Amino acid sequence: MARRHRYWTGHLAKMTSNLARIEAGGAPEPIILTPDSPFLAMGKQIESLHAATQTLQSQVEIRQATFGRLIDHLPLGVMLLDANRQVLLANSAMAELVGHPIQETKHDYFDDIKTYRLARMIEHTYRNQKTHHKELTMLNTQKSVDASVIALNRGTAELQVLVILYDVTYLRQVEQMQLDFVGNVSHELKTPVTAISGFAETLLAGAKDDPKTLDQFLQIIYDESSRLTQLITDILTLSRPDSGQAQAKAVNVLDLVNDALKSLKQPIAEKGLEVKTDVPKDLTITTVPAKFSQVVRNLLNNAVFYNRKDGVVTVTATADEKNLKLSVQDTGIGIAENDQERIFERFYRVDKARSRHNGGTGLGLAIVHDMVMQLGGEVTLASQVGVGSTFTVSLPLADLPRFYK
């Protein structure tokens, strides 16, 4: 009887230990049971439980790995905090937004969140267990983010807080560019309109009776209206989306350059400029004529209007099997190094007074940049103050599609 008791208690102890092992995620110790053992059914159930637990654990690991990959590839910054304000997980987007790598082990969220307004949102969420939403700027990276702090498992001891940050820096930059563009357009339109209105009012007040004054004022009104027309044309060129399809055609580069120079004949003569062209007569490329013409005309306009008296404008073009390189060089005022990065911005002028005096709109180089980008190329600048500037356009020629979007 005592022997049987030891047998039963020994097996029960082992089975109890195996259940504890399974609960802890381990493997049970093997137990030898005879076919007539009263513990045989229980032993089989324990083995079945172990197999089911292993299968479930494997599925959980797969799901966790999948979830981890999903979170890590989200464009949103994600951080999960437990009830003790410890970071349970954070993805790479969150690390980019806070400005440093985030530890994978548990740690206080204050180690990562240095932005006061965001930390305050998190603390408010812990206190009142409500979702908070604000737009703010991250301290370390100066990125604008749309922040949501969400309370999970509310009303329980297992409260968790989910922090989601959406990077809106680019959107805010675009909005600011739009505001700046509207402000610049309003300012630029106001100047010629005010001049036209003022001189017309003066003529109506009696100045028209003086033939000399009449001719002078009418010439000014004509010049200002021409500048206004050019300004509106340039604004429409930049503001209008490149909708539809433009057909690519064969274009002779030298013919296009000569056509652009013809329209500049008068200012070239007035400044006594020497124009040198080094473009092969038979150089023909397949491109969108209207866009390429805008590039050539605006580069030549820039080289003529910002050149010095008796200066030189040099146009060169070469092509190989892959690229066309077109360079327009002048001997003008040049561009300072700190201005060169901004020269292709809309309405940006190096010499504002001289630009307006020459009839410039401040949009020519912006048009060049946009047109070159649409043609799949790039434009670069080399310049020295008081020496001159060279703009070089590189356009791809190999495997050109028939249509450009």
Secondary structure as GFF3:
##gff-version 3
##sequence-region A 1 405
A	DSSP	alpha_helix	2	23	.	.	.	ID=ss1
A	DSSP	alpha_helix	40	72	.	.	.	ID=ss2
A	DSSP	beta_strand	77	81	.	.	.	ID=ss3
A	DSSP	beta_strand	87	90	.	.	.	ID=ss4
A	DSSP	alpha_helix	92	98	.	.	.	ID=ss5
A	DSSP	three_ten_helix	109	111	.	.	.	ID=ss6
A	DSSP	alpha_helix	116	128	.	.	.	ID=ss7
A	DSSP	beta_strand	132	137	.	.	.	ID=ss8
A	DSSP	beta_strand	144	152	.	.	.	ID=ss9
A	DSSP	beta_strand	160	167	.	.	.	ID=ss10
A	DSSP	alpha_helix	169	204	.	.	.	ID=ss11
A	DSSP	three_ten_helix	207	209	.	.	.	ID=ss12
A	DSSP	alpha_helix	211	239	.	.	.	ID=ss13
A	DSSP	beta_strand	246	247	.	.	.	ID=ss14
A	DSSP	beta_strand	249	252	.	.	.	ID=ss15
A	DSSP	alpha_helix	253	263	.	.	.	ID=ss16
A	DSSP	alpha_helix	265	271	.	.	.	ID=ss17
A	DSSP	beta_strand	274	278	.	.	.	ID=ss18
A	DSSP	beta_strand	284	287	.	.	.	ID=ss19
A	DSSP	alpha_helix	289	305	.	.	.	ID=ss20
A	DSSP	beta_strand	312	319	.	.	.	ID=ss21
A	DSSP	beta_strand	323	330	.	.	.	ID=ss22
A	DSSP	alpha_helix	337	340	.	.	.	ID=ss23
A	DSSP	alpha_helix	352	357	.	.	.	ID=ss24
A	DSSP	alpha_helix	364	374	.	.	.	ID=ss25
A	DSSP	beta_strand	378	384	.	.	.	ID=ss26
A	DSSP	beta_strand	388	396	.	.	.	ID=ss27
A	DSSP	beta_strand	403	404	.	.	.	ID=ss28
###
